[in-house]
Amino acid sequence: MNIAEKISLVTKAYSIDSIGQRVETRSFKEVFALVESASQSEFFNGGQNGLRPEFKFTVLINEYGGQDTVMYKSVEYDIYRTYRRTDGRIELYAQRAVLHT
């Protein structure tokens, strides 16, 4: 049985501060998603392209606004692929976020 779990879709906006540095601002939209581990084939195919798939998050299409990041259980994941279904939902395929320094 699949049970919906809370995730946060992260929207990022950028601006320039008074000394010319780029500043990131984030907003979070909590939604319910069906959360599944990445399939074996997704993991294999992703690995061939330098990805490390972990989860597939399925949300309602009208709740997804093109975000590229998901927070799930206090961990940040990058969305690397989406799949729009015919039942009004979209699948978000994600890997653990890479820290940028």
C-alpha positions as CSV (number, residue, x, y, z in Angstrom):
1,M,0.0,0.0,0.0
2,N,1.3,3.4,-0.9
3,I,0.9,6.2,1.7
4,A,1.5,9.8,0.8
5,E,4.2,11.6,2.7
6,K,5.0,15.3,3.1
7,I,7.8,16.7,0.9
8,S,8.8,20.3,0.2
9,L,9.3,21.6,-3.3
10,V,12.0,24.3,-3.2
11,T,11.8,27.4,-5.4
12,K,15.0,29.3,-5.7
13,A,15.3,33.0,-6.6
14,Y,18.5,35.0,-7.1
15,S,19.3,38.7,-6.6
16,I,22.4,40.8,-6.4
17,D,23.2,42.5,-3.0
18,S,24.7,45.9,-2.4
19,I,28.3,44.7,-3.0
20,G,27.5,42.8,-6.2
21,Q,27.3,39.3,-4.7
22,R,24.7,36.8,-5.9
23,V,22.2,36.0,-3.1
24,E,19.9,32.9,-3.2
25,T,16.5,33.1,-1.6
26,R,14.5,29.9,-1.1
27,S,10.8,29.3,-0.6
28,F,9.2,26.0,0.3
29,K,5.9,24.5,-0.8
30,E,4.8,21.5,1.2
31,V,2.9,18.9,-0.8
32,F,2.0,15.3,-0.4
33,A,3.8,12.8,-2.6
34,L,4.0,9.1,-3.1
35,V,7.6,8.3,-2.3
36,E,9.3,5.2,-3.9
37,S,12.9,4.1,-4.2
38,A,14.4,4.5,-7.7
39,S,13.8,1.3,-9.7
40,Q,16.8,-0.9,-10.5
41,S,16.6,0.1,-14.2
42,E,16.5,3.8,-13.2
43,F,19.5,3.3,-11.0
44,F,21.4,1.5,-13.7
45,N,20.6,3.9,-16.5
46,G,21.2,6.9,-14.3
47,G,24.6,5.5,-13.2
48,Q,25.6,5.3,-16.8
49,N,25.0,9.0,-17.1
50,G,26.8,10.0,-13.9
51,L,23.7,10.1,-11.7
52,R,22.9,8.4,-8.5
53,P,19.1,8.0,-8.5
54,E,17.5,7.5,-5.1
55,F,13.8,8.4,-5.1
56,K,10.8,8.8,-7.3
57,F,8.3,11.4,-5.9
58,T,4.9,11.4,-7.5
59,V,2.8,14.6,-7.0
60,L,-0.2,16.3,-8.5
61,I,0.8,18.1,-11.7
62,N,-0.9,21.4,-10.6
63,E,1.3,21.4,-7.4
64,Y,4.6,21.2,-9.3
65,G,5.9,24.5,-10.7
66,G,9.2,23.4,-12.3
67,Q,11.2,23.3,-9.1
68,D,14.6,21.5,-9.3
69,T,15.0,20.7,-5.6
70,V,13.0,18.6,-3.1
71,M,13.4,18.4,0.7
72,Y,12.5,15.0,2.1
73,K,13.1,14.0,5.7
74,S,15.5,17.0,6.1
75,V,17.6,15.9,3.2
76,E,17.9,17.9,-0.1
77,Y,17.5,16.1,-3.4
78,D,18.1,17.5,-6.9
79,I,15.4,16.6,-9.5
80,Y,17.2,15.4,-12.6
81,R,14.2,14.1,-14.6
82,T,10.4,14.4,-14.7
83,Y,7.7,12.3,-16.3
84,R,4.2,13.7,-16.8
85,R,1.6,11.0,-16.5
86,T,-1.9,11.0,-18.0
87,D,-3.6,10.8,-14.7
88,G,-2.9,14.3,-13.5
89,R,0.3,13.5,-11.7
90,I,4.0,14.0,-12.4
91,E,6.9,11.8,-11.4
92,L,10.0,13.6,-10.1
93,Y,13.2,11.5,-10.2
94,A,15.8,12.7,-7.7
95,Q,19.3,12.2,-6.4
96,R,20.9,13.5,-3.2
97,A,21.9,17.1,-3.8
98,V,25.5,17.9,-4.6
99,L,27.0,20.5,-2.4
100,H,28.3,23.5,-4.3
101,T,31.3,25.3,-2.8
